[in-house]
Amino acid sequence: MRGYVNALRHRIINLIRMPTNIIRTARLFLMVIREGRHPEDAAEVIGLRKALGLLTRNAGLLWRVASTTHEPAQQAEDSRNGRVCFVLGNGPSLDADIDEKSGFLGMGDTLCVNDFAKTDLYIKIQPKYYVFADPCWWVPTSPENIVSRRNHVYGEMLRKTSWPLTIYVPFAARSYFEPIFSRSHNIHLSFYNITSLDVEGILEYILYDLGLAMPKCQNVLVGALFLSLRLGYRKIILLGADHSWHETLALDDAGRVCMKNEHFYDKDSKLTPWTKDGTEENIWTMGELFHALAKMFEGYWQIEGYARYLGAEICNASSVTFIDAFRRKHIAELLGELAVDVQKK
């Protein structure tokens, strides 16, 4: 009986929302026609007949986007075209890569993710942006160890942040994050759509431009790079993106998939079961794990394609990395390029 009532309630809610979703879908149709551009030439506007054909073939997808996304809170800012953005992962290589020459991060804006606020580098670097993407950072039903971890991070952010900081979280996390950070004078919250698409080409880039969708965010760095592009940065440097978990994989005596979850701030990581949600009752199988990793690396290739479309450059300067989507550059090489750019200005 309860299942029938719940199903009926969902149907009523969907019927109530239908007029709004129809209007939003119609608006999205018009926006696609207006904003439609060829991905290889952003100056070339697609014709009306081609746009209508595009919309007809993808009507179902546009309905899903219109009914599940929010209007984006941030838009690209052209004033940042000449600025550099350093996107910092928490991989083990980050400590060595910036230890001796961390001052070079002052040559641009900095974005960090996840547990970075727990480290001494947080105050030293004073990042401009902070990104969360994984639901474990806000879902109320998360295991106790996950809740303890995130509460510690949020407490450190509130205690340490004495400079302007923008935190980006998905719209789904809005109600969780606003009560935590609403009283902070230095921290501002901004929200993004995390909807991913099963489409390629013109429509994909149009929806990215509108901030209504993004590449598969299997890892927070996918979201961080996407938001950097959305903010208008045209030179983005990635550091600390080791993504070398597969090198630490092992099976324990019970046949469970285990790994060493290493970060630059962890000095004594140990082999632990690789869980999906923080509970040892829900551990990845080897097949599931490699499938998820494949989707993650595919997301980086989607980001690279979007960066080329925008005329932006993403450089992977991580000394240890398995991300093959972006051009590799050594930090010393990048420092020389940045110094030349500063002199030109």
C-alpha positions in Angstrom: 0.0 0.0 0.0 2.8 2.4 0.9 4.5 1.8 -2.4 1.3 2.6 -4.3 0.9 5.8 -2.3 4.5 6.9 -3.0 4.1 6.1 -6.7 0.9 8.1 -6.8 2.5 11.0 -5.0 5.4 11.1 -7.5 3.0 11.1 -10.4 1.1 14.0 -8.9 4.3 16.0 -8.3 5.4 15.3 -11.9 2.0 16.5 -13.3 2.3 19.7 -11.2 5.8 20.3 -12.5 5.0 19.5 -16.1 3.9 23.0 -17.2 7.1 24.5 -15.7 9.2 21.9 -17.4 7.5 22.5 -20.7 8.2 26.2 -20.4 11.8 25.6 -19.4 12.3 23.1 -22.3 10.9 25.7 -24.8 13.3 28.3 -23.4 16.2 25.9 -23.7 15.2 25.2 -27.4 15.4 29.0 -28.1 18.7 29.3 -26.2 20.2 26.5 -28.2 19.2 28.1 -31.5 20.5 31.5 -30.3 23.8 30.2 -28.8 24.4 27.4 -31.3 28.0 27.5 -32.6 30.2 25.1 -34.5 32.7 23.5 -32.1 35.6 24.1 -34.4 34.8 27.7 -35.0 33.1 29.5 -32.2 32.4 32.5 -34.5 30.2 30.5 -36.9 26.5 30.5 -35.9 24.6 27.4 -37.1 21.7 27.9 -39.5 18.1 27.7 -38.4 17.3 24.5 -40.3 20.4 22.7 -38.8 19.4 24.0 -35.4 15.9 22.7 -35.7 17.1 19.3 -36.8 19.5 19.2 -33.9 16.7 20.0 -31.5 14.3 17.5 -33.0 16.8 14.6 -32.7 17.6 15.5 -29.1 14.2 16.6 -27.8 14.3 13.9 -25.1 17.7 14.9 -23.9 16.8 18.6 -23.7 13.6 17.7 -21.8 15.8 15.9 -19.2 18.2 18.8 -19.0 15.5 21.4 -18.6 13.6 19.3 -16.0 16.6 18.4 -13.8 19.0 21.4 -13.9 19.0 24.9 -12.4 20.0 28.1 -14.0 23.7 28.4 -13.5 24.9 30.8 -10.8 28.1 31.7 -12.6 29.0 32.7 -16.1 32.3 32.9 -17.9 34.1 36.2 -17.3 36.2 37.4 -20.3 38.3 39.5 -17.9 40.0 36.3 -16.8 41.2 35.4 -20.3 44.7 36.7 -19.5 44.8 35.1 -16.1 46.3 31.7 -15.1 44.4 29.2 -12.9 46.3 26.6 -11.0 44.1 23.6 -10.2 45.5 21.5 -7.3 44.7 17.9 -6.8 45.7 16.2 -3.6 48.0 13.5 -5.1 51.2 12.6 -3.4 53.3 14.5 -6.0 51.9 17.9 -5.1 54.0 18.3 -1.9 57.3 17.8 -3.8 56.2 19.8 -6.9 55.4 23.0 -5.0 57.5 22.7 -1.9 60.5 24.7 -3.0 58.8 27.1 -5.4 55.3 27.5 -4.1 55.6 31.3 -4.7 54.9 30.7 -8.4 51.3 30.0 -7.5 51.0 33.8 -6.8 51.4 34.3 -10.6 47.7 33.2 -11.0 44.6 32.2 -9.2 44.4 28.9 -7.3 41.7 26.3 -7.0 41.7 23.4 -4.6 39.5 20.4 -3.8 38.2 18.1 -1.0 40.5 17.9 2.1 42.9 20.6 1.1 41.8 22.9 4.0 43.3 20.4 6.5 46.8 21.1 5.3 49.3 23.9 6.1 49.4 24.9 2.4 45.8 26.1 2.7 46.8 29.2 4.6 50.1 29.6 2.8 48.5 29.5 -0.7 45.1 31.1 0.2 43.2 29.6 -2.8 40.6 31.6 -4.6 38.2 28.7 -5.2 37.3 25.5 -3.6 35.4 22.7 -5.3 33.3 19.7 -4.0 31.6 17.2 -6.2 31.2 13.9 -4.5 27.9 13.4 -2.7 29.7 12.1 0.4 30.4 15.7 1.2 26.7 16.5 1.9 24.5 13.4 1.9 22.9 13.0 5.4 23.0 9.2 5.3 26.8 9.1 4.9 28.7 6.8 7.3 29.9 8.2 10.6 33.6 8.3 9.5 32.7 10.3 6.3 30.6 12.7 8.3 33.4 13.2 10.8 35.9 13.8 8.0 33.7 16.4 6.2 32.9 18.2 9.5 36.6 18.5 10.2 37.3 20.0 6.8 34.4 22.5 7.1 35.5 23.5 10.5 39.1 24.1 9.2 37.7 26.2 6.4 35.7 28.4 8.7 38.6 28.7 11.2 41.4 29.4 8.7 39.8 31.4 5.8 40.6 35.1 6.3 40.6 36.0 2.6 37.8 35.9 -0.1 37.0 32.3 -1.1 34.3 31.0 -3.4 33.1 27.4 -2.8 31.6 25.6 -5.7 29.1 22.8 -5.0 26.4 21.1 -7.1 22.9 22.5 -6.7 21.9 19.3 -4.9 24.1 20.3 -2.0 22.8 23.8 -1.6 20.5 23.2 1.4 23.4 21.4 3.2 26.1 24.0 2.6 24.2 27.2 3.1 23.6 26.8 6.9 27.3 25.9 7.5 28.8 28.8 5.7 26.1 31.5 5.7 27.7 33.3 8.7 31.1 33.6 7.2 32.1 37.0 5.9 34.9 35.6 3.7 33.3 32.6 2.2 30.8 32.8 -0.7 28.9 29.8 -2.1 28.2 29.3 -5.8 26.4 26.4 -7.4 26.7 24.4 -10.6 24.9 21.7 -12.5 26.5 18.3 -12.5 24.2 16.8 -15.2 26.3 14.7 -17.7 25.3 14.0 -21.3 25.3 11.1 -23.7 25.8 13.4 -26.7 28.7 14.7 -28.6 29.3 17.7 -30.8 27.5 21.0 -31.1 24.7 20.4 -28.6 27.2 19.2 -26.0 29.2 22.4 -26.2 26.1 24.6 -26.2 24.9 23.1 -23.0 28.3 23.4 -21.5 28.4 27.1 -22.5 25.1 27.6 -20.8 26.3 25.9 -17.6 23.4 23.4 -17.8 25.6 20.3 -18.1 29.2 19.2 -17.8 31.4 16.2 -18.7 31.2 13.0 -16.5 32.3 14.1 -13.1 33.7 10.8 -11.9 36.5 12.7 -10.1 36.3 16.1 -8.5 39.2 17.4 -10.7 36.9 17.0 -13.8 34.5 19.4 -12.1 37.3 21.7 -11.1 38.7 22.0 -14.6 35.3 22.5 -16.1 34.5 25.3 -13.7 37.9 26.9 -14.4 36.9 27.0 -18.1 33.5 28.3 -17.3 35.0 31.1 -15.2 36.9 32.3 -18.3 40.4 31.1 -17.7 42.3 30.3 -20.9 45.5 28.9 -19.3 45.0 26.3 -16.7 47.8 24.4 -15.0 47.0 21.1 -13.3 49.2 19.9 -10.3 48.9 17.0 -7.9 46.9 14.8 -10.3 48.7 11.5 -9.8 45.7 9.2 -10.3 48.0 6.3 -9.6 45.6 4.3 -7.4 45.8 1.2 -9.7 49.5 0.8 -8.8 48.5 0.2 -5.2 45.7 -2.3 -5.8 45.7 -5.6 -4.0 43.3 -8.3 -2.8 43.3 -9.1 0.9 42.9 -12.6 2.3 39.1 -12.2 2.1 39.3 -11.4 -1.6 38.3 -7.8 -1.2 39.7 -5.1 -3.5 42.1 -2.9 -1.4 44.3 0.1 -2.1 46.6 2.7 -0.6 44.6 5.9 -0.7 47.6 8.3 -0.8 47.5 12.1 -0.7 50.3 14.6 -0.3 49.3 15.2 3.3 49.2 11.5 4.2 52.6 10.3 5.4 51.5 6.9 6.6 48.8 5.5 4.3 47.9 1.9 4.6 46.2 -0.7 2.5 42.4 -0.5 3.0 39.3 -1.8 1.3 38.2 0.4 -1.6 34.6 1.3 -0.7 31.9 3.0 -2.8 30.4 5.0 0.1 32.8 4.6 3.1 31.2 1.4 4.4 32.9 -2.0 4.2 29.6 -3.5 3.2 29.8 -1.8 -0.2 33.2 -2.5 -1.7 34.1 -2.2 -5.4 34.7 -5.3 -7.4 37.7 -5.2 -9.7 35.5 -5.0 -12.8 33.3 -2.2 -11.4 36.4 -0.3 -10.3 38.2 -0.3 -13.6 34.9 0.6 -15.3 34.6 3.6 -13.0 38.2 4.6 -13.6 37.7 4.4 -17.4 34.7 6.8 -17.2 36.9 9.2 -15.1 39.7 9.3 -17.7 37.1 9.6 -20.5 35.8 12.7 -18.6 39.2 14.3 -18.9 39.2 13.8 -22.7 35.8 15.5 -22.8 37.3 18.4 -20.8 40.2 18.7 -23.3 37.8 18.8 -26.2 35.8 21.6 -24.6 39.0 23.5 -23.8 40.1 23.4 -27.5 36.6 24.6 -28.5 37.1 27.6 -26.2 40.6 28.3 -27.3 41.9 27.4 -23.9 45.0 25.4 -22.8 45.1 22.9 -20.0 48.7 21.8 -19.0 49.3 18.8 -16.8 52.4 19.8 -14.7 52.1 16.9 -12.2 55.4 15.2 -11.9 53.6 11.9 -11.4 50.4 11.4 -13.4 48.3 8.9 -15.4 46.1 11.6 -17.0 46.9 11.5 -20.7 44.3 13.9 -22.0 46.3 17.1 -21.5 49.7 18.3 -22.7 52.5 17.5 -20.2 54.8 20.3 -19.2 57.5 20.6 -16.5 57.1 23.2 -13.8 60.4 24.8 -14.8 59.1 25.2 -18.4 55.9 26.7 -17.2 57.6 29.2 -14.9 59.6 30.5 -17.9 56.4 30.9 -19.9 54.6 32.7 -17.1 57.6 35.0 -16.5 57.5 36.0 -20.2 53.7 36.6 -20.0 54.2 38.8 -17.0 56.9 40.9 -18.8 54.6 41.4 -21.8 52.0 42.9 -19.6 
